[in-house]
Amino acid sequence: MTKNGLLPAALMGALAPALALAECAPAQVDIRGDFGTARFTVEIADDDAERAQGLMFRESLPSGQGMLFVYPAAGPASFWMKNTLIPLDMIFVGPDGVIDTVHSNAVPGDLTPIRGGDDILAVLEIKGGLATAIGIAPGDEMRHPAFGDAAEWSCSDQGGGQ
């Protein structure tokens, strides 16, 4: 681990084959893109009360953790930072598991709506600045059971192939 809690790029690359073969689980998401593969341990917010609370009032969020907001159906998604004490990156994902929008370093307490897109099924919130540091970008793919077999990189595709 580096001083900022990130794995060096060479180590992340070395772990990519193991991540591609690891079993999907509701408490984790995998993301792959030009940077390689990254994994986050997540809390799931999949009902109205959990989505409304989100990460409000949290004073910290470790680099390898996040919260995955899962909706019952894809649609428009917009977030704000009311009562949120830490900067967050928001990763908006369509029903096919493809990342649509990445909003970096949302400002704590800001009430300005952050739009993620019109066909969003899930939103991953992680530590602010981490998406940029890793290289997560629109077009990258997320793997999680919430996407079922709709995603090109689905949980049933444990080999990680396309």
TAQUI-V950854 format. One record per residue. N is the residue number from 1. RES is the residue in three letters. PSI is psi as a letter, one per 30 degrees, with the letter a starting at -180 (NA if undefined). BURIAL is + if it has 9 or more other C-alpha atoms within 8 Angstrom, else -. Layout:
# TAQUI-V950854
{{N/RES/PSI/BURIAL} {N/RES/PSI/BURIAL}}
This chain:
# TAQUI-V950854
{{1/MET/k/-} {2/THR/l/-} {3/LYS/e/-} {4/ASN/g/-} {5/GLY/g/-} {6/LEU/k/-} {7/LEU/k/-} {8/PRO/k/-} {9/ALA/e/-} {10/ALA/e/-} {11/LEU/e/-} {12/MET/e/+} {13/GLY/e/+} {14/ALA/e/-} {15/LEU/f/+} {16/ALA/e/+} {17/PRO/e/-} {18/ALA/e/-} {19/LEU/e/+} {20/ALA/f/+} {21/LEU/f/+} {22/ALA/k/-} {23/GLU/k/-} {24/CYS/k/+} {25/ALA/k/-} {26/PRO/f/+} {27/ALA/g/-} {28/GLN/l/+} {29/VAL/k/+} {30/ASP/k/+} {31/ILE/k/+} {32/ARG/k/+} {33/GLY/a/+} {34/ASP/f/-} {35/PHE/f/-} {36/GLY/b/+} {37/THR/k/+} {38/ALA/k/+} {39/ARG/k/+} {40/PHE/k/+} {41/THR/k/+} {42/VAL/k/+} {43/GLU/k/-} {44/ILE/k/+} {45/ALA/j/+} {46/ASP/g/+} {47/ASP/l/-} {48/ASP/e/-} {49/ALA/e/-} {50/GLU/e/+} {51/ARG/e/+} {52/ALA/e/-} {53/GLN/e/-} {54/GLY/b/-} {55/LEU/g/-} {56/MET/k/+} {57/PHE/g/-} {58/ARG/k/+} {59/GLU/f/-} {60/SER/l/-} {61/LEU/j/+} {62/PRO/l/-} {63/SER/e/+} {64/GLY/g/-} {65/GLN/l/+} {66/GLY/a/+} {67/MET/k/+} {68/LEU/j/+} {69/PHE/k/+} {70/VAL/k/+} {71/TYR/l/+} {72/PRO/f/-} {73/ALA/l/-} {74/ALA/k/+} {75/GLY/a/+} {76/PRO/k/+} {77/ALA/k/+} {78/SER/k/+} {79/PHE/l/-} {80/TRP/l/+} {81/MET/g/+} {82/LYS/k/+} {83/ASN/g/-} {84/THR/k/+} {85/LEU/f/+} {86/ILE/k/+} {87/PRO/k/+} {88/LEU/l/+} {89/ASP/k/+} {90/MET/k/+} {91/ILE/j/+} {92/PHE/k/+} {93/VAL/k/+} {94/GLY/l/+} {95/PRO/f/+} {96/ASP/g/+} {97/GLY/g/+} {98/VAL/k/+} {99/ILE/k/+} {100/ASP/e/+} {101/THR/k/+} {102/VAL/k/+} {103/HIS/j/+} {104/SER/k/+} {105/ASN/h/+} {106/ALA/k/+} {107/VAL/k/+} {108/PRO/k/+} {109/GLY/f/+} {110/ASP/k/+} {111/LEU/g/-} {112/THR/k/-} {113/PRO/k/-} {114/ILE/j/-} {115/ARG/k/-} {116/GLY/f/+} {117/GLY/l/+} {118/ASP/f/-} {119/ASP/i/+} {120/ILE/k/+} {121/LEU/f/+} {122/ALA/l/+} {123/VAL/k/+} {124/LEU/k/+} {125/GLU/k/+} {126/ILE/l/+} {127/LYS/k/+} {128/GLY/k/+} {129/GLY/f/+} {130/LEU/e/+} {131/ALA/e/+} {132/THR/e/+} {133/ALA/e/-} {134/ILE/e/-} {135/GLY/g/+} {136/ILE/k/+} {137/ALA/l/+} {138/PRO/k/+} {139/GLY/f/-} {140/ASP/l/+} {141/GLU/k/+} {142/MET/k/+} {143/ARG/k/+} {144/HIS/l/+} {145/PRO/f/+} {146/ALA/f/-} {147/PHE/f/+} {148/GLY/b/+} {149/ASP/g/-} {150/ALA/f/+} {151/ALA/k/+} {152/GLU/e/-} {153/TRP/i/+} {154/SER/l/+} {155/CYS/f/+} {156/SER/f/-} {157/ASP/i/-} {158/GLN/f/+} {159/GLY/f/-} {160/GLY/g/-} {161/GLY/l/-} {162/GLN/NA/-}}
